[in-house]
Amino acid sequence: MLPIQTVYLQCTRYLYSRVYFGWGLSGLFTVIVVLVLLGLCCGCVGQDSQKLPTERSFLSNTGGCLLIMYVSESTWVNLYFVVCLQLSS
């Protein structure tokens, strides 16, 4: 068997795993983008500069919580990415 045929057979064996991993990774990054967009939209819609931060509406507080979730999730994603790079080298 030629070396290229051997490589092709190995690639086809892992095809479904690569597709599922790609979907999972795309979903993870989509959640990060959605959290940022929802946080900004909720914060801007619920903003009332005349009120104190403790007296603002539920919508404004939700926007802040979504932005905090974005920071938390993106930190964990970056941490896993760096650890995987270190383990693979």
Backbone torsions as a table, in degrees:
resi	resn	phi	psi	omega
1	MET	NA	138.1	178.8
2	LEU	-71.7	153.5	-178.8
3	PRO	-61.7	-33.7	-179.3
4	ILE	-69.1	-34.0	177.2
5	GLN	-68.7	-36.3	177.1
6	THR	-64.4	-43.8	179.1
7	VAL	-64.9	-40.3	179.7
8	TYR	-63.3	-41.2	178.2
9	LEU	-64.5	-38.2	177.2
10	GLN	-67.3	-38.1	179.5
11	CYS	-67.4	-39.9	-179.9
12	THR	-69.1	-26.6	178.5
13	ARG	-69.1	-32.3	-179.2
14	TYR	-99.1	13.0	-175.0
15	LEU	-62.6	-47.8	-177.2
16	TYR	-66.8	-37.2	178.2
17	SER	-63.2	-40.7	178.7
18	ARG	-66.1	-38.3	179.4
19	VAL	-65.9	-45.5	179.9
20	TYR	-65.5	-39.6	177.0
21	PHE	-63.7	-39.8	178.1
22	GLY	-64.0	-41.2	177.1
23	TRP	-64.2	-42.8	179.7
24	GLY	-64.1	-42.7	178.9
25	LEU	-66.7	-40.6	177.1
26	SER	-63.6	-41.1	177.7
27	GLY	-64.0	-39.0	179.1
28	LEU	-63.4	-45.8	179.3
29	PHE	-71.3	-29.2	176.2
30	THR	-67.3	-39.6	177.6
31	VAL	-61.8	-40.0	178.8
32	ILE	-62.1	-45.9	-179.5
33	VAL	-66.0	-40.4	179.6
34	VAL	-64.6	-39.4	177.9
35	LEU	-61.6	-41.7	179.4
36	VAL	-65.3	-47.4	-177.5
37	LEU	-64.9	-43.8	178.6
38	LEU	-65.8	-39.5	178.7
39	GLY	-62.7	-44.0	178.7
40	LEU	-67.2	-42.7	-179.8
41	CYS	-65.0	-46.3	179.9
42	CYS	-65.1	-39.2	179.6
43	GLY	-66.2	-40.5	-179.8
44	CYS	-72.0	-39.1	-179.5
45	VAL	-69.4	-39.3	-177.1
46	GLY	-88.2	4.0	-176.1
47	GLN	-70.8	134.4	173.3
48	ASP	-141.8	102.1	-173.2
49	SER	-71.2	-13.4	-179.1
50	GLN	-81.5	-18.6	-177.4
51	LYS	-96.7	156.6	174.1
52	LEU	-71.7	156.7	-180.0
53	PRO	-59.6	-28.9	179.9
54	THR	-80.3	-10.8	-178.3
55	GLU	-109.3	6.9	-177.9
56	ARG	-75.2	169.6	-173.8
57	SER	-73.5	167.9	178.3
58	PHE	-62.0	-35.6	-178.3
59	LEU	-64.9	-41.0	178.6
60	SER	-66.5	-40.3	177.6
61	ASN	-65.9	-37.6	177.2
62	THR	-63.1	-40.6	177.0
63	GLY	-60.1	-41.4	177.3
64	GLY	-65.4	-41.4	178.8
65	CYS	-64.5	-38.7	178.9
66	LEU	-66.5	-37.5	177.3
67	LEU	-68.0	-36.0	176.5
68	ILE	-66.7	-38.7	176.3
69	MET	-62.9	-37.7	177.5
70	TYR	-60.7	-47.3	-178.8
71	VAL	-62.4	-42.6	-179.3
72	SER	-64.1	-47.4	-177.6
73	GLU	-68.1	-41.0	-179.5
74	SER	-68.0	-30.3	176.5
75	THR	-65.7	-44.0	179.3
76	TRP	-66.7	-38.3	178.9
77	VAL	-64.5	-43.6	178.2
78	ASN	-64.2	-39.0	178.8
79	LEU	-62.5	-47.3	178.6
80	TYR	-63.2	-37.6	179.8
81	PHE	-63.3	-45.5	-179.1
82	VAL	-66.9	-40.3	179.8
83	VAL	-65.2	-41.7	178.5
84	CYS	-64.5	-37.6	176.9
85	LEU	-65.5	-39.6	179.2
86	GLN	-67.5	-38.8	-179.7
87	LEU	-70.9	-30.2	-177.2
88	SER	-80.5	-16.8	-178.5
89	SER	-95.6	NA	NA
